[in-house]
Amino acid sequence: MILTRRQFAAEFNKVKPGLGSYRSPLWMPETIDTVRIKCQWFICVVPITHRWVKDEYWKWCGKNMTGSIRCFSTTSGPHDDIQEEWWGFTDKKDLAFWVLRWL
């Protein structure tokens, strides 16, 4: 399911009230870029971070995506196994191609 920025914030407010607020640490991935373009589309996926080489992944994204992509949350299970990841996109058109490649 694809969520808008407002829906994504509401989802994290359910986890902890205020977590989706504007100044929350949830939005830290957006402060890394000097451009600081905000993600508008979000998707929760089965974790992918354990299946790729970091440099290759970001190189692929830079070459194939028109917007920016950021990982906003990785949740671990009771034995430190990752259960879900939330990824944000600045360009909705990037979502389908990204999903086809990485999921």
N, C-alpha and C positions, 0 to 999 in steps of 0.2 A: 504494500500500500504506500502510495506517495502522499506525504503531508506537506501542507504549506508551512511557512514560517510560524504563523500564528498557531496552527494545529500542533506543530512540533513543540513549541513553548508550553502549550496547554498539557501536552503529554508528560513533559518533565515536571510541570507543576503538580501533577498527580503523584509523582514519585516523592517530591518534597516541595511543599508550598514555597513559592518564590524562586525556585530553581530555573524557571523559564523567564524570569524577569530580565529586563534590559541589561543590568549591570552584573548579572550572575556569571560565575566562572564557566558555565555551560558554553558561553559564547567566545571563550578564549581562542579557539582555532581561527577565528576571524581577525584577531589582533596580530597574527603572525605576518601577514602581507602588509606591505606599505600602502597598497591600494585600498585595502580594507573593504572590499566589496562583500556585501552580506549574502549569504546563501538564502535562497527563497524556497527550495524544494528539498525534502528530506525523505530518506528511505531507511528502514530497519532491515538488516540482512543477517543471515548466518555469517559468522565471522569469516573475513577473508584475509586478515592481516597475517595469519600463520601460513598462508599458501603462496606468498609472493616475496620476491626479493625487492626490498625497499627502493633501491635505485632504479631498477627496471620498471617497477610500478609507476613511480612518479615521472619517469621519462616517457612512458607510454601515455600517461594522462596529459602531459605537456604537449605531446605530438598530436593526440587524437581528440582532445576535448576543447571546446570553444570557450568554456568558462572555467571557474575554479571549483575544486572538489576538496572537501575537508572531512576528516573523521571527527565527530563530535562526542561520541561516547562508546566505550567498550565495557561491557558488563561481564563480570566473572561469575561462575557458579560456585558451589560449595567447595569444590576441589581445585579452584583457580582455573577451571576450564572456561573459556570465553563462551558466553551464551548468545550475545547479540552485539551488533555494532550499528550505530547510527551515522550515516553519511549525508552530508549536505552538498548541494549543487547550486551554483549561481545561474546556470542555464538549464532549463528543463529539458531541452533537446539532448543534452549529454546523458541523461539518465538511462535511456533504453540501450544505447551503445555500450555504456559502462556495465550495465547489468549483463548484457550478452557476453561481454569479455571476462568479467571477473566473478560471476556467480555460476 
